[in-house]
Amino acid sequence: MVSVPRLVIAAPASNSGKTTVATGLMAAFAGRGLAVSPHKVGPDYIDPGYHALATGRPGRNLDAYMCGTELIAPLFAHGAAGAGLAVVEGVMGLYDGASGQGELASTAQVSKLLRAPVVLVVDASSQSRSVAALVHGFASWDPEVRIGGVILNKVASDRHEALLREALEETGLPVLGALRRAPQVVTPSRHLGLVPVAERQTEAVDAVRAMAERVRAGCDLDALLALARSAPALPDEVWEPERHSVDGVRPVVAVAGGAAFTFAYAEHAELLTAAGADVVVFDPLHDEKLPAGTAGLVIGGGFPEMYAPELSSNEPLRRSVTELALSGAPVAAECAGLLYLARELDGRPMCGVLDASARMSERLTLGYRQAVAVSDSVLAAAGTRLRGHEFHRTVLEPGAGATPAWGMHQPERRVEGFVQQGVHASYLHTHWAASPGVARRFVEHCRA
């Protein structure tokens, strides 16, 4: 059995303070000497960066839509191995999940799959006794969801806190913390959410420290740890990437990183390594050539639109990427990687591997997708079905090449992306843990 003390930090709605509380708890418990495993419900890449900063361990996602419900507990056990506590930050409101899919991919569903107690973070501003009705409703909506306590956020005064605590006595749920109204901890946002840690390392360290101080001052850490330790053991199912014996040289797979390409799931590098590759991270903002011996290239998501001038001015690397792609070597590009391979981005020259032009847009494209591979590629055989996620404010014209990457089946039918020679480029973010054959196929092409 897997026995890891754990908490799920949820809220009635977005912008209630989940990230502040979850990240602050991670940092506060890590400061006590506990090995804290950080997790995030859903596809978000940005919050896990702050979680990693708070704990010194990779932030990992638990996405029941992309990975399937059967993988949630095994992926959790994999990430939490050796930890003394796991903290899982929820997504949106507690019961909000994939649109039109009931509880699928909701924080509530993940809490049930992990058999984990939930701490409800409530924005208590502008209410007193009504907080009890709100909490009672959330606690009674689904009897299988175990809400173990409440943390009150944006409390105005001692008097306000006393009124809130008195009201909540009627619910039978303990108040595990009360955070006063205060100037927001500096975690600036822009068009796709918080600014990633990699873009503001020093300021991010200060922000995480401030979150920890607020949580230490306002929360009963001993009671929260006791609640976490009340979680029952999970079945002994631990996700592990399937490892393959490799004879001879391991192919080098270069993975884009740095401030412009921050969107990556930790399991992807683990899967590539297990499939027999040597994974080497490089920074397209500063490195003028690909890592020595590069046999394949992975360019994930991020914010190339914020760094278009710098990416464009690094002509030596752009030429190196173009030459690799034209040689037929495997190249997998998601979202930001797709834009980097285009002819131009907001008028700035990019790699020119794809005959397409990208620009910023006012429209946010966001949501889960069902997709099928249109043709054979370095990632998937034709007909392979995957679930993924789109998240961008850019437009690519044309949106698909002569051989598209994916046929989309939700929310509308369309084709998208590019497959040409060894290149697979698309807006679709995928989680390879759900289809480990993707990494294995990619490495086999690199080896060939």
TIVO-537964 format. One record per residue (C-alpha): residue in three letters; residue number from 0; x, y, z. Coordinates in nm, 3 decimals, decimal comma. Example, Ala and Ser with C-alpha at 12.3 -4.5 7.8 and 13.67 -1.06 7.14 Angstrom:
<recs>
 residu num      px      py      pz
    ALA   0   1,230  -0,450   0,780
    SER   1   1,367  -0,106   0,714
</recs>
This chain:
<recs>
 residu num      px      py      pz
    MET   0   0,000   0,000   0,000
    VAL   1   0,104   0,362  -0,063
    SER   2   0,080   0,567   0,257
    VAL   3   0,158   0,931   0,188
    PRO   4  -0,007   1,199   0,406
    ARG   5  -0,193   1,429   0,166
    LEU   6  -0,422   1,728   0,135
    VAL   7  -0,620   1,869  -0,155
    ILE   8  -0,652   2,249  -0,150
    ALA   9  -0,979   2,350  -0,316
    ALA  10  -1,215   2,648  -0,329
    PRO  11  -1,574   2,731  -0,422
    ALA  12  -1,451   2,930  -0,724
    SER  13  -1,143   3,058  -0,901
    ASN  14  -0,959   3,356  -0,749
    SER  15  -1,039   3,250  -0,393
    GLY  16  -0,672   3,213  -0,294
    LYS  17  -0,595   2,845  -0,373
    THR  18  -0,253   2,914  -0,522
    THR  19  -0,144   3,138  -0,234
    VAL  20  -0,257   2,885   0,027
    ALA  21  -0,131   2,573  -0,154
    THR  22   0,209   2,720  -0,241
    GLY  23   0,240   2,877   0,103
    LEU  24   0,162   2,544   0,271
    MET  25   0,417   2,364   0,054
    ALA  26   0,688   2,615   0,143
    ALA  27   0,592   2,630   0,512
    PHE  28   0,604   2,253   0,556
    ALA  29   0,923   2,227   0,352
    GLY  30   1,067   2,487   0,587
    ARG  31   0,991   2,249   0,874
    GLY  32   1,212   1,989   0,711
    LEU  33   0,940   1,778   0,551
    ALA  34   0,987   1,639   0,201
    VAL  35   0,680   1,788   0,031
    SER  36   0,547   1,651  -0,298
    PRO  37   0,364   1,920  -0,502
    HIS  38   0,077   1,843  -0,739
    LYS  39  -0,172   2,040  -0,949
    VAL  40  -0,512   1,926  -1,075
    GLY  41  -0,561   1,989  -1,446
    PRO  42  -0,336   2,085  -1,737
    ASP  43  -0,184   2,406  -1,592
    TYR  44   0,193   2,436  -1,646
    ILE  45   0,253   2,760  -1,456
    ASP  46   0,145   2,690  -1,096
    PRO  47   0,367   2,377  -1,078
    GLY  48   0,668   2,602  -1,138
    TYR  49   0,590   2,790  -0,817
    HIS  50   0,523   2,461  -0,640
    ALA  51   0,865   2,332  -0,744
    LEU  52   1,025   2,649  -0,613
    ALA  53   0,846   2,602  -0,280
    THR  54   0,944   2,238  -0,235
    GLY  55   1,258   2,165  -0,438
    ARG  56   1,074   1,879  -0,612
    PRO  57   0,917   1,873  -0,961
    GLY  58   0,564   2,009  -0,973
    ARG  59   0,342   1,739  -1,125
    ASN  60  -0,003   1,749  -1,285
    LEU  61  -0,296   1,518  -1,217
    ASP  62  -0,528   1,547  -1,517
    ALA  63  -0,810   1,292  -1,527
    TYR  64  -0,922   1,402  -1,875
    MET  65  -0,589   1,372  -2,053
    CYS  66  -0,450   1,079  -1,855
    GLY  67  -0,766   0,893  -1,755
    THR  68  -0,900   0,834  -1,407
    GLU  69  -0,712   0,505  -1,374
    LEU  70  -0,373   0,683  -1,385
    ILE  71  -0,438   0,952  -1,124
    ALA  72  -0,343   0,750  -0,815
    PRO  73  -0,043   0,578  -0,984
    LEU  74   0,090   0,912  -1,116
    PHE  75   0,043   1,062  -0,770
    ALA  76   0,230   0,772  -0,608
    HIS  77   0,514   0,811  -0,860
    GLY  78   0,553   1,182  -0,787
    ALA  79   0,510   1,147  -0,410
    ALA  80   0,763   0,866  -0,366
    GLY  81   0,982   0,940  -0,062
    ALA  82   0,774   1,238   0,049
    GLY  83   0,646   1,298   0,399
    LEU  84   0,354   1,507   0,277
    ALA  85   0,179   1,576  -0,053
    VAL  86  -0,016   1,894  -0,127
    VAL  87  -0,248   1,896  -0,427
    GLU  88  -0,371   2,233  -0,555
    GLY  89  -0,713   2,212  -0,718
    VAL  90  -0,843   2,376  -1,033
    MET  91  -1,129   2,628  -1,064
    GLY  92  -1,413   2,556  -0,820
    LEU  93  -1,418   2,226  -0,632
    TYR  94  -1,681   2,064  -0,853
    ASP  95  -1,584   2,227  -1,185
    GLY  96  -1,436   1,997  -1,448
    ALA  97  -1,430   1,930  -1,821
    SER  98  -1,717   2,116  -1,985
    GLY  99  -2,023   1,897  -2,031
    GLN 100  -1,846   1,594  -1,877
    GLY 101  -1,995   1,594  -1,527
    GLU 102  -1,730   1,560  -1,257
    LEU 103  -1,455   1,449  -1,499
    ALA 104  -1,122   1,625  -1,432
    SER 105  -1,264   1,820  -1,137
    THR 106  -1,082   1,869  -0,810
    ALA 107  -1,362   1,675  -0,641
    GLN 108  -1,304   1,373  -0,865
    VAL 109  -0,928   1,379  -0,808
    SER 110  -0,978   1,404  -0,430
    LYS 111  -1,195   1,091  -0,442
    LEU 112  -0,948   0,903  -0,660
    LEU 113  -0,673   0,991  -0,408
    ARG 114  -0,897   0,931  -0,104
    ALA 115  -0,761   1,264   0,019
    PRO 116  -0,919   1,513   0,261
    VAL 117  -1,008   1,850   0,110
    VAL 118  -0,932   2,187   0,266
    LEU 119  -1,174   2,448   0,134
    VAL 120  -1,027   2,796   0,086
    VAL 121  -1,310   3,048   0,113
    ASP 122  -1,297   3,414   0,010
    ALA 123  -1,470   3,550   0,319
    SER 124  -1,481   3,914   0,211
    SER 125  -1,827   4,075   0,222
    GLN 126  -1,991   3,795   0,419
    SER 127  -2,026   3,669   0,774
    ARG 128  -2,293   3,410   0,869
    SER 129  -2,356   3,328   0,503
    VAL 130  -2,018   3,156   0,494
    ALA 131  -2,175   2,867   0,685
    ALA 132  -2,438   2,812   0,416
    LEU 133  -2,173   2,821   0,147
    VAL 134  -1,948   2,569   0,324
    HIS 135  -2,240   2,346   0,420
    GLY 136  -2,349   2,333   0,056
    PHE 137  -2,007   2,234  -0,069
    ALA 138  -1,958   1,977   0,209
    SER 139  -2,294   1,808   0,152
    TRP 140  -2,312   1,819  -0,230
    ASP 141  -2,117   1,495  -0,277
    PRO 142  -2,093   1,271   0,032
    GLU 143  -1,789   1,095  -0,119
    VAL 144  -1,588   1,418  -0,107
    ARG 145  -1,439   1,454   0,238
    ILE 146  -1,401   1,820   0,332
    GLY 147  -1,182   1,817   0,640
    GLY 148  -1,171   2,187   0,722
    VAL 149  -1,181   2,546   0,603
    ILE 150  -0,922   2,818   0,554
    LEU 151  -1,075   3,166   0,551
    ASN 152  -0,913   3,415   0,315
    LYS 153  -0,939   3,795   0,297
    VAL 154  -1,061   3,830   0,655
    ALA 155  -1,105   4,197   0,744
    SER 156  -1,047   4,206   1,122
    ASP 157  -1,053   4,014   1,449
    ARG 158  -1,426   4,088   1,478
    HIS 159  -1,487   3,962   1,126
    GLU 160  -1,294   3,644   1,200
    ALA 161  -1,491   3,584   1,520
    LEU 162  -1,822   3,614   1,330
    LEU 163  -1,702   3,372   1,064
    ARG 164  -1,578   3,117   1,316
    GLU 165  -1,904   3,139   1,514
    ALA 166  -2,108   3,077   1,198
    LEU 167  -1,895   2,782   1,091
    GLU 168  -1,937   2,610   1,428
    GLU 169  -2,283   2,506   1,305
    THR 170  -2,129   2,315   1,013
    GLY 171  -1,909   2,099   1,236
    LEU 172  -1,607   2,171   1,015
    PRO 173  -1,295   2,313   1,182
    VAL 174  -1,144   2,642   1,077
    LEU 175  -0,783   2,551   1,003
    GLY 176  -0,668   2,902   0,920
    ALA 177  -0,765   3,263   0,868
    LEU 178  -0,566   3,493   0,640
    ARG 179  -0,612   3,866   0,673
    ARG 180  -0,677   4,095   0,382
    ALA 181  -0,340   4,212   0,260
    PRO 182  -0,179   4,346  -0,052
    GLN 183  -0,156   4,060  -0,298
    VAL 184   0,169   3,869  -0,292
    VAL 185   0,346   3,982  -0,606
    THR 186   0,268   3,713  -0,862
    PRO 187   0,198   3,916  -1,177
    SER 188  -0,032   3,783  -1,446
    ARG 189  -0,074   3,836  -1,818
    HIS 190  -0,274   3,686  -2,104
    LEU 191  -0,234   3,317  -2,005
    GLY 192  -0,219   3,346  -1,625
    LEU 193   0,072   3,393  -1,384
    VAL 194   0,412   3,488  -1,520
    PRO 195   0,623   3,167  -1,502
    VAL 196   0,897   3,127  -1,245
    ALA 197   1,168   3,103  -1,513
    GLU 198   1,094   3,459  -1,621
    ARG 199   1,120   3,615  -1,275
    GLN 200   1,336   3,386  -1,065
    THR 201   1,440   3,633  -0,792
    GLU 202   1,095   3,789  -0,759
    ALA 203   0,934   3,444  -0,759
    VAL 204   1,154   3,333  -0,469
    ASP 205   1,041   3,641  -0,275
    ALA 206   0,675   3,574  -0,364
    VAL 207   0,691   3,213  -0,243
    ARG 208   0,862   3,325   0,078
    ALA 209   0,583   3,579   0,136
    MET 210   0,316   3,313   0,077
    ALA 211   0,482   3,086   0,331
    GLU 212   0,496   3,366   0,589
    ARG 213   0,125   3,443   0,543
    VAL 214   0,032   3,077   0,581
    ARG 215   0,254   3,025   0,887
    ALA 216   0,101   3,330   1,052
    GLY 217  -0,260   3,241   0,976
    CYS 218  -0,289   2,861   0,962
    ASP 219  -0,275   2,579   1,214
    LEU 220   0,000   2,375   1,051
    ASP 221  -0,014   2,101   1,313
    ALA 222  -0,388   2,050   1,257
    LEU 223  -0,339   2,050   0,880
    LEU 224  -0,064   1,790   0,906
    ALA 225  -0,283   1,575   1,131
    LEU 226  -0,562   1,596   0,872
    ALA 227  -0,319   1,496   0,597
    ARG 228  -0,206   1,196   0,802
    SER 229  -0,567   1,080   0,836
    ALA 230  -0,579   0,993   0,464
    PRO 231  -0,604   0,615   0,419
    ALA 232  -0,348   0,414   0,226
    LEU 233  -0,383   0,381  -0,150
    PRO 234  -0,343   0,059  -0,349
    ASP 235   0,019  -0,016  -0,432
    GLU 236   0,001   0,100  -0,793
    VAL 237   0,288   0,329  -0,890
    TRP 238   0,327   0,463  -1,243
    GLU 239   0,671   0,403  -1,389
    PRO 240   0,788   0,471  -1,744
    GLU 241   0,849   0,145  -1,927
    ARG 242   1,225   0,105  -1,954
    HIS 243   1,399  -0,046  -2,255
    SER 244   1,744  -0,194  -2,273
    VAL 245   1,956   0,000  -2,519
    ASP 246   2,256  -0,137  -2,704
    GLY 247   2,514   0,112  -2,824
    VAL 248   2,487   0,491  -2,828
    ARG 249   2,184   0,656  -2,674
    PRO 250   2,042   0,923  -2,909
    VAL 251   2,053   1,280  -2,780
    VAL 252   1,710   1,443  -2,762
    ALA 253   1,737   1,820  -2,725
    VAL 254   1,450   1,975  -2,525
    ALA 255   1,385   2,350  -2,544
    GLY 256   1,380   2,527  -2,210
    GLY 257   1,457   2,869  -2,065
    ALA 258   1,217   3,158  -2,017
    ALA 259   1,046   3,126  -2,357
    PHE 260   0,964   2,753  -2,331
    THR 261   0,848   2,673  -1,979
    PHE 262   0,552   2,443  -2,046
    ALA 263   0,659   2,083  -1,989
    TYR 264   0,536   1,784  -1,793
    ALA 265   0,807   1,615  -1,587
    GLU 266   0,696   1,273  -1,709
    HIS 267   0,788   1,354  -2,071
    ALA 268   1,162   1,372  -1,999
    GLU 269   1,132   1,062  -1,781
    LEU 270   0,963   0,871  -2,063
    LEU 271   1,223   0,980  -2,319
    THR 272   1,502   0,872  -2,084
    ALA 273   1,334   0,539  -2,014
    ALA 274   1,295   0,483  -2,390
    GLY 275   1,671   0,507  -2,429
    ALA 276   1,743   0,873  -2,500
    ASP 277   1,983   1,117  -2,336
    VAL 278   1,774   1,428  -2,270
    VAL 279   1,963   1,757  -2,290
    VAL 280   1,790   2,090  -2,219
    PHE 281   1,894   2,401  -2,413
    ASP 282   1,777   2,763  -2,413
    PRO 283   1,672   2,906  -2,752
    LEU 284   1,710   3,258  -2,613
    HIS 285   2,083   3,220  -2,548
    ASP 286   2,230   2,902  -2,699
    GLU 287   2,352   2,954  -3,054
    LYS 288   2,357   2,586  -3,147
    LEU 289   2,178   2,267  -3,058
    PRO 290   2,343   2,028  -2,809
    ALA 291   2,622   1,818  -2,955
    GLY 292   2,497   1,506  -3,129
    THR 293   2,132   1,610  -3,135
    ALA 294   1,931   1,337  -3,304
    GLY 295   1,584   1,466  -3,217
    LEU 296   1,425   1,788  -3,096
    VAL 297   1,132   1,854  -2,862
    ILE 298   0,998   2,211  -2,839
    GLY 299   0,713   2,241  -2,592
    GLY 300   0,487   2,526  -2,492
    GLY 301   0,560   2,862  -2,340
    PHE 302   0,560   3,229  -2,432
    PRO 303   0,753   3,284  -2,756
    GLU 304   0,531   3,585  -2,826
    MET 305   0,691   3,761  -2,526
    TYR 306   1,040   3,688  -2,658
    ALA 307   0,992   3,712  -3,034
    PRO 308   1,269   3,976  -3,081
    GLU 309   1,526   3,771  -2,886
    LEU 310   1,428   3,443  -3,053
    SER 311   1,442   3,605  -3,394
    SER 312   1,780   3,767  -3,330
    ASN 313   1,937   3,430  -3,243
    GLU 314   1,995   3,350  -3,611
    PRO 315   2,261   3,080  -3,557
    LEU 316   2,022   2,866  -3,354
    ARG 317   1,733   2,923  -3,595
    ARG 318   1,956   2,799  -3,877
    SER 319   2,060   2,498  -3,669
    VAL 320   1,696   2,406  -3,600
    THR 321   1,602   2,449  -3,964
    GLU 322   1,891   2,232  -4,082
    LEU 323   1,797   1,958  -3,836
    ALA 324   1,433   1,963  -3,949
    LEU 325   1,525   1,961  -4,319
    SER 326   1,752   1,661  -4,259
    GLY 327   1,444   1,458  -4,166
    ALA 328   1,536   1,424  -3,798
    PRO 329   1,242   1,385  -3,556
    VAL 330   1,105   1,718  -3,431
    ALA 331   0,805   1,737  -3,195
    ALA 332   0,661   2,085  -3,140
    GLU 333   0,364   2,183  -2,924
    CYS 334   0,201   2,527  -2,927
    ALA 335   0,499   2,760  -2,863
    GLY 336   0,716   2,514  -3,053
    LEU 337   0,473   2,533  -3,344
    LEU 338   0,511   2,912  -3,351
    TYR 339   0,890   2,890  -3,333
    LEU 340   0,897   2,663  -3,637
    ALA 341   0,674   2,900  -3,837
    ARG 342   0,796   3,146  -4,095
    GLU 343   0,730   3,445  -3,867
    LEU 344   0,571   3,547  -3,538
    ASP 345   0,420   3,895  -3,517
    GLY 346   0,632   3,994  -3,815
    ARG 347   0,958   3,863  -3,666
    PRO 348   1,141   3,589  -3,860
    MET 349   1,135   3,248  -3,691
    CYS 350   1,281   2,917  -3,814
    GLY 351   1,080   2,895  -4,134
    VAL 352   1,043   2,518  -4,115
    LEU 353   0,667   2,558  -4,165
    ASP 354   0,517   2,775  -4,437
    ALA 355   0,287   2,953  -4,195
    SER 356   0,266   3,289  -4,018
    ALA 357   0,168   3,345  -3,654
    ARG 358   0,034   3,650  -3,474
    MET 359  -0,113   3,746  -3,140
    SER 360  -0,491   3,754  -3,111
    GLU 361  -0,749   3,897  -2,870
    ARG 362  -0,927   3,561  -2,867
    LEU 363  -0,836   3,300  -2,608
    THR 364  -0,845   2,942  -2,736
    LEU 365  -0,887   2,719  -2,433
    GLY 366  -1,022   2,374  -2,364
    TYR 367  -0,986   2,000  -2,371
    ARG 368  -0,976   1,826  -2,708
    GLN 369  -1,027   1,479  -2,851
    ALA 370  -0,794   1,413  -3,142
    VAL 371  -0,699   1,142  -3,387
    ALA 372  -0,370   1,125  -3,579
    VAL 373  -0,440   1,199  -3,945
    SER 374  -0,125   1,029  -4,076
    ASP 375   0,183   0,843  -3,961
    SER 376   0,435   1,066  -3,784
    VAL 377   0,729   1,046  -3,544
    LEU 378   0,479   1,064  -3,255
    ALA 379   0,189   0,844  -3,359
    ALA 380   0,061   0,604  -3,622
    ALA 381  -0,237   0,714  -3,828
    GLY 382  -0,560   0,653  -3,638
    THR 383  -0,404   0,691  -3,291
    ARG 384  -0,650   0,861  -3,057
    LEU 385  -0,532   1,101  -2,789
    ARG 386  -0,683   1,356  -2,556
    GLY 387  -0,518   1,693  -2,521
    HIS 388  -0,559   2,057  -2,431
    GLU 389  -0,535   2,388  -2,619
    PHE 390  -0,432   2,711  -2,445
    HIS 391  -0,318   3,009  -2,652
    ARG 392  -0,392   3,363  -2,771
    THR 393  -0,223   3,331  -3,107
    VAL 394  -0,346   3,249  -3,456
    LEU 395  -0,152   3,054  -3,719
    GLU 396  -0,230   3,097  -4,087
    PRO 397  -0,277   2,842  -4,232
    GLY 398  -0,375   2,636  -3,930
    ALA 399  -0,293   2,307  -4,098
    GLY 400  -0,048   2,184  -4,358
    ALA 401  -0,101   1,960  -4,660
    THR 402  -0,071   1,671  -4,415
    PRO 403  -0,232   1,781  -4,087
    ALA 404  -0,121   1,647  -3,752
    TRP 405  -0,458   1,592  -3,589
    GLY 406  -0,824   1,562  -3,669
    MET 407  -1,015   1,725  -3,383
    HIS 408  -1,347   1,584  -3,265
    GLN 409  -1,428   1,816  -2,975
    PRO 410  -1,570   2,076  -2,952
    GLU 411  -1,588   2,096  -3,334
    ARG 412  -1,458   1,888  -3,622
    ARG 413  -1,148   2,028  -3,791
    VAL 414  -0,794   1,939  -3,889
    GLU 415  -0,494   2,107  -3,728
    GLY 416  -0,115   2,110  -3,728
    PHE 417   0,160   1,992  -3,961
    VAL 418   0,334   1,665  -4,042
    GLN 419   0,621   1,697  -4,289
    GLN 420   0,933   1,479  -4,306
    GLY 421   1,023   1,419  -3,939
    VAL 422   0,833   1,722  -3,807
    HIS 423   0,515   1,694  -3,600
    ALA 424   0,391   2,042  -3,502
    SER 425   0,058   2,131  -3,344
    TYR 426  -0,119   2,358  -3,097
    LEU 427  -0,233   2,051  -2,903
    HIS 428  -0,071   1,989  -2,563
    THR 429  -0,065   1,619  -2,474
    HIS 430   0,040   1,421  -2,168
    TRP 431   0,257   1,131  -2,279
    ALA 432   0,202   0,931  -1,961
    ALA 433  -0,139   0,843  -2,105
    SER 434   0,026   0,707  -2,422
    PRO 435   0,384   0,604  -2,339
    GLY 436   0,421   0,467  -2,691
    VAL 437   0,457   0,828  -2,808
    ALA 438   0,795   0,871  -2,639
    ARG 439   0,911   0,524  -2,738
    ARG 440   0,816   0,585  -3,104
    PHE 441   0,992   0,923  -3,104
    VAL 442   1,316   0,777  -2,963
    GLU 443   1,305   0,488  -3,209
    HIS 444   1,290   0,739  -3,494
    CYS 445   1,583   0,927  -3,338
    ARG 446   1,780   0,604  -3,318
    ALA 447   1,695   0,519  -3,682
</recs>
